[in-house]
């Protein structure tokens, strides 16, 4: 279908920049403001219109005076757009709402984190209060011993030192803050969960006061946080460390990228609204967003081999393993192996640099010469492999052999596995 039916007098169809597999759409009856929201695995104008079984919708749509607006709201993976549809319909309880043609509110196993709600909670916490509960001073030594914390959390000694120096200098704990979710069921465990303030506690304990004194603690009871998902708790904890100039620990690019990676592993598209909102919250510049996206992509590629079939030996765990092998065998690292060892992508290769280094090395080390030029090759994708095999491989082998032979150096080139067989 190249055009929409004549009943659709207005349309707003966003560009599918990521070439996503599915989208959320909405029909709005301009005569009575009734709406229908649905999803489709495919692309706009591919022949699909809607899947409504509502007779009233059909009747209104086929009316001679019908005037509808058609909007494509979001693109993404099919699981993601299902979650978006469910969220939009549930928010207005569409199945019982006379303004909607939908008979159900949809369903999804994927919970979309409420970024705006997380931001609201984090902003309230920053003011040392939440929904009428204010922080109170509690003795550092009386804080729960069996408390637990956000997963993957680790103390940064440099930040602990900054806070400790302030405590030692000002002789006070008033500037610090600890946030605890009381009786929180989190990642399969239940207890008092610290979502902000671990560095403050460590600084107080290791200060010259050795944990004496009281620290501001905001304790949020179970009935106030029980409807937050674990993912939203992680995001709130991340937002409690905003990227602003203050003594608190700023969320690093890696922290933000890790959260984005976790969302993508759940099925969220890289261009989905929650991920965009997350980047916007931390006031990242365009260059910073690019950097965070690159880090997140690298994390995602390591954990999701189906999305990154071709192994990049220049990064990730495979890259680290190859680097260790080279360091153990290459003569330029002080080893008497006679091997000049390298690892290259077939998309990037400069023979001159290696020839220069090997010939110069042998002139300077006549009793410990290089005898083997060993290269481990890998292809970054199918196109580069095809180009290398058709255009560059044989020519490089022939020329390199002729140049190395007078210097007593033989060529030993091997090709690494192209695809992951399992998650690293």
C-alpha positions in Angstrom: 0.0 0.0 0.0 1.7 3.2 -1.2 -1.0 5.5 0.2 -3.4 5.5 3.1 -7.2 5.4 2.7 -9.0 8.7 1.9 -10.5 8.7 5.4 -7.1 9.6 6.8 -6.9 13.3 6.2 -3.9 13.9 8.5 -0.8 11.8 9.2 2.3 12.1 11.2 4.8 9.3 10.4 8.2 9.6 11.8 11.3 8.4 10.0 12.5 4.9 10.9 16.1 5.8 11.4 17.1 2.4 12.9 15.2 0.3 10.4 13.3 -1.2 13.4 11.2 -4.2 12.9 7.9 -2.9 14.4 6.0 0.3 15.4 3.2 1.7 17.5 0.5 3.5 15.7 -2.6 5.5 16.6 -5.9 6.4 14.8 -7.8 9.4 16.0 -11.3 10.1 14.9 -11.3 13.9 14.2 -15.1 14.0 14.5 -15.4 12.6 18.0 -11.8 12.3 19.3 -12.1 8.6 19.7 -8.8 6.8 19.4 -7.4 3.4 18.6 -3.8 2.3 19.4 -2.1 -0.7 18.0 1.2 -2.3 16.9 2.5 -3.9 13.8 5.6 -6.0 13.0 6.5 -4.4 9.7 6.8 -1.0 8.1 4.3 1.8 7.5 2.7 1.5 4.1 3.4 -2.2 3.8 -0.3 -3.0 3.2 -1.2 -3.3 6.9 -3.8 -0.9 8.3 -5.0 -2.1 11.7 -6.2 -5.2 13.6 -9.1 -3.8 15.4 -12.2 -6.0 15.9 -14.3 -3.1 17.3 -17.5 -2.7 15.3 -17.9 0.9 16.3 -14.4 1.7 14.9 -15.2 0.0 11.6 -18.5 1.8 11.4 -16.9 5.2 12.1 -14.0 4.5 9.7 -16.3 3.5 6.9 -18.6 6.5 7.3 -18.9 8.8 4.3 -18.0 11.7 6.5 -15.1 10.0 8.2 -12.0 12.0 9.0 -9.1 10.3 10.8 -5.6 11.2 11.8 -2.9 8.5 11.6 0.3 8.7 13.7 3.2 6.4 14.0 4.3 7.0 17.7 7.4 4.9 18.1 9.6 2.3 16.4 11.5 -0.5 18.0 11.8 -4.3 18.5 8.4 -6.1 18.6 8.8 -6.8 22.3 9.4 -3.1 23.0 6.5 -1.8 21.0 4.2 -4.3 22.7 5.4 -2.8 26.0 4.8 0.7 24.7 1.3 -0.2 23.5 0.5 -1.8 26.9 1.8 1.2 28.8 -0.2 3.7 26.7 -3.4 1.8 26.9 -3.1 0.9 30.6 -2.4 4.6 31.5 -5.9 5.5 30.3 -7.5 2.1 30.9 -8.5 2.1 27.3 -10.6 -1.1 27.5 -13.1 0.7 29.8 -12.6 4.2 28.4 -15.3 5.5 26.0 -12.7 7.6 24.2 -10.9 4.5 22.9 -11.9 1.8 20.4 -9.5 -0.7 22.0 -11.2 -3.7 23.7 -8.1 -4.6 25.7 -5.1 -2.9 27.2 -2.7 -5.2 25.5 0.0 -7.2 27.4 3.7 -7.4 27.7 6.4 -9.2 29.7 8.7 -6.2 29.3 8.2 -3.4 31.8 9.1 0.0 30.6 11.0 2.0 33.2 9.2 5.2 34.1 12.1 7.6 33.5 10.1 10.7 34.5 8.9 9.0 37.7 12.5 8.0 38.5 13.7 11.6 37.9 10.9 12.9 40.2 12.0 10.5 43.0 15.7 11.4 42.6 15.0 15.1 42.7 12.9 14.7 45.9 15.7 12.7 47.5 18.2 15.4 46.5 16.3 17.7 48.9 16.6 15.1 51.7 12.9 14.3 51.7 10.3 12.2 49.9 6.5 12.4 50.0 6.4 14.0 53.5 9.3 11.9 55.0 12.4 13.9 55.9 15.9 12.7 56.5 16.8 12.2 60.1 20.1 12.0 61.9 21.1 8.4 62.7 24.3 7.3 64.4 26.7 5.8 61.9 27.5 3.0 64.2 23.8 2.1 64.6 23.1 1.8 60.8 21.9 -1.8 59.9 24.8 -4.2 59.8 23.1 -6.6 57.4 22.1 -3.9 54.8 22.7 -4.7 51.1 23.3 -2.5 48.1 22.7 -2.1 44.4 24.3 -4.9 42.4 27.6 -4.2 40.6 28.2 -1.4 43.1 31.9 -0.9 44.1 33.5 1.8 46.2 35.7 4.3 44.5 38.7 5.1 46.8 39.2 8.5 45.2 35.7 9.6 46.0 35.7 8.2 49.5 38.9 10.3 50.1 37.2 13.5 48.8 34.3 13.0 51.3 36.6 11.9 54.1 38.8 15.0 53.7 35.7 17.2 54.0 34.7 15.4 57.1 38.1 15.7 58.7 38.3 19.4 57.7 34.9 20.5 58.7 34.3 18.1 61.6 30.7 17.4 60.5 28.6 14.8 58.7 25.7 17.1 57.9 26.6 17.5 54.3 26.4 13.8 53.7 23.3 11.7 52.8 22.2 8.1 53.0 19.1 6.7 51.3 17.6 3.4 52.4 14.6 1.5 51.0 13.3 -0.3 54.0 12.4 -4.0 53.6 13.0 -3.9 49.9 12.6 -7.1 47.9 15.4 -6.7 45.3 16.9 -9.2 42.9 15.6 -12.2 44.9 16.6 -10.8 48.4 14.8 -8.8 51.0 16.3 -6.3 53.4 17.3 -2.7 53.8 18.6 -1.6 50.5 21.0 1.4 50.3 20.5 3.2 47.0 22.7 6.2 47.8 25.3 7.0 50.5 27.7 4.0 50.6 30.6 6.3 49.9 29.4 8.6 52.7 29.2 5.7 55.2 32.7 4.5 54.2 34.1 8.1 54.5 32.6 8.5 57.9 33.9 5.2 59.2 37.4 5.8 57.9 37.6 9.5 58.9 39.6 10.6 62.0 36.3 10.3 63.9 36.2 6.5 63.2 32.5 6.4 62.6 31.4 8.5 65.5 28.6 11.0 65.1 25.2 10.9 63.2 24.6 11.1 59.5 21.4 12.3 57.6 19.5 9.2 56.6 16.3 9.1 54.5 14.4 5.9 55.1 11.7 5.2 52.5 9.1 2.6 53.8 8.1 -0.4 51.8 4.6 0.8 50.9 6.2 3.8 49.0 8.6 1.8 46.9 7.0 -1.6 46.4 5.6 -0.7 43.0 9.0 0.4 41.7 10.6 -2.3 39.5 14.2 -3.4 40.2 15.2 -1.7 37.0 13.6 1.6 38.2 15.4 1.3 41.5 18.7 0.9 39.6 17.9 4.0 37.6 16.9 6.0 40.7 20.2 5.0 42.3 22.1 6.1 39.2 20.2 9.5 39.1 21.1 10.1 42.8 24.6 10.7 41.4 23.9 13.4 38.8 26.5 14.8 36.5 26.8 18.1 38.3 29.7 19.9 40.0 29.4 18.9 43.7 31.2 16.5 46.1 28.9 13.7 45.2 30.1 11.0 42.8 29.1 11.7 39.3 27.7 8.8 37.2 30.5 7.9 34.8 30.1 7.2 31.1 30.6 3.5 31.9 27.8 3.6 34.5 25.3 5.2 32.1 26.4 2.8 29.3 26.0 -0.2 31.6 22.4 0.8 32.4 21.7 1.3 28.6 23.2 -2.1 27.9 21.0 -3.7 30.5 17.9 -2.1 28.9 19.0 -3.3 25.4 19.5 -6.8 26.7 15.9 -6.8 27.8 14.8 -5.8 24.3 14.8 -2.1 24.2 15.8 -0.5 20.9 18.9 1.8 21.1 16.7 4.7 19.8 13.8 3.9 22.3 12.4 6.8 24.3 13.6 5.5 27.7 17.2 5.3 26.5 17.0 8.7 24.9 15.4 10.1 28.1 18.2 8.5 30.2 20.9 10.2 28.1 19.0 13.5 28.3 18.7 13.3 32.0 22.5 13.4 32.5 22.8 16.4 30.2 25.2 14.7 27.8 26.4 16.7 24.8 26.2 15.1 21.4 29.8 13.9 21.6 29.2 12.5 25.1 26.1 10.7 23.9 28.1 9.2 21.0 30.8 8.1 23.5 28.2 6.5 25.8 26.5 4.8 22.9 29.9 3.4 21.7 30.6 2.0 25.2 27.1 0.5 25.5 27.4 -1.1 22.0 30.7 -2.7 23.0 29.2 -4.0 26.2 26.1 -5.3 24.3 28.2 -6.9 21.6 30.1 -8.9 24.2 27.0 -10.1 25.9 24.8 -10.6 22.8 26.7 -12.5 20.2 23.6 -12.9 18.0 23.6 -9.1 17.5 27.3 -8.9 16.8 28.1 -12.1 14.8 31.5 -11.0 13.5 34.1 -11.0 16.3 36.1 -7.8 16.7 39.5 -8.9 18.1 40.4 -5.3 18.5 38.2 -4.9 21.6 36.3 -6.9 24.2 37.4 -10.2 25.9 38.7 -11.7 22.6 40.9 -8.6 22.0 42.3 -8.9 25.5 43.1 -12.6 25.0 44.9 -12.0 21.7 46.8 -9.1 23.2 48.1 -11.3 26.0 49.2 -13.9 23.5 51.1 -11.4 21.5 52.8 -10.0 24.5 54.1 -13.4 25.4 55.5 -14.3 22.0 56.6 -11.1 20.2 60.3 -10.3 20.3 59.6 -6.6 20.7 58.4 -7.4 24.2 61.8 -8.8 25.2 61.2 -12.4 24.3 63.8 -14.6 22.5 61.2 -16.3 20.3 62.3 -15.0 16.9 58.7 -14.1 16.2 57.4 -10.7 15.3 53.7 -11.1 16.3 50.7 -8.9 15.3 46.9 -9.1 15.0 45.1 -7.1 12.3 41.7 -6.6 10.9 41.6 -7.1 7.1 40.0 -3.7 6.9 43.1 -2.0 8.2 46.6 -3.1 7.3 49.9 -1.2 6.8 52.7 -3.5 5.8 55.3 -0.8 5.6 55.4 -0.2 9.3 56.0 -3.9 10.1 58.6 -4.3 7.4 60.5 -1.2 8.7 60.4 -2.5 12.3 61.5 -6.0 11.5 64.4 -5.1 9.2 65.6 -2.4 11.6 65.4 -4.8 14.6 67.5 -7.5 12.8 70.2 -4.9 12.0 70.4 -4.0 15.6 70.1 -7.5 17.0 72.3 -9.7 14.7 72.5 -12.5 17.4 68.8 -12.5 18.1 67.1 -12.0 14.8 63.4 -12.2 13.8 62.8 -15.3 11.8 59.0 -15.4 11.6 56.5 -12.7 10.7 53.3 -13.9 12.4 50.0 -12.3 11.8 46.6 -13.3 13.2 43.9 -11.9 10.9 40.2 -11.3 11.4 37.4 -9.9 9.3 35.0 -7.3 10.8 32.2 -8.3 8.5 31.3 -10.2 5.3 32.0 -7.4 2.9 35.6 -6.8 4.2 36.2 -10.6 4.0 35.1 -10.7 0.4 37.2 -7.7 -0.6 40.3 -9.1 1.2 40.0 -12.5 -0.4 39.3 -11.2 -3.9 41.6 -8.2 -4.0 44.3 -8.0 -1.3 45.1 -11.5 0.1 47.2 -13.0 -2.6 48.9 -9.8 -3.6 50.0 -9.1 0.0 51.3 -12.6 0.5 53.4 -12.5 -2.7 54.9 -9.1 -2.2 55.6 -9.6 1.6 57.3 -13.0 0.8 59.6 -11.4 -1.8 60.6 -8.6 0.6 61.2 -10.8 3.6 63.1 -13.6 1.9 66.4 -11.7 1.7 66.3 -11.1 5.4 65.6 -14.7 6.4 62.1 -14.0 7.6 59.3 -16.4 6.7 55.6 -15.4 6.8 53.2 -17.2 9.2 49.6 -15.9 8.7 46.5 -17.4 10.2 42.9 -16.4 10.3 41.0 -16.3 13.6 37.5 -17.6 14.2 35.0 -15.2 12.5 31.9 -15.8 14.7 31.2 -16.4 18.3 30.0 -19.8 19.2 28.8 -18.8 22.6 28.6 -15.8 24.9 32.0 -14.7 26.1 
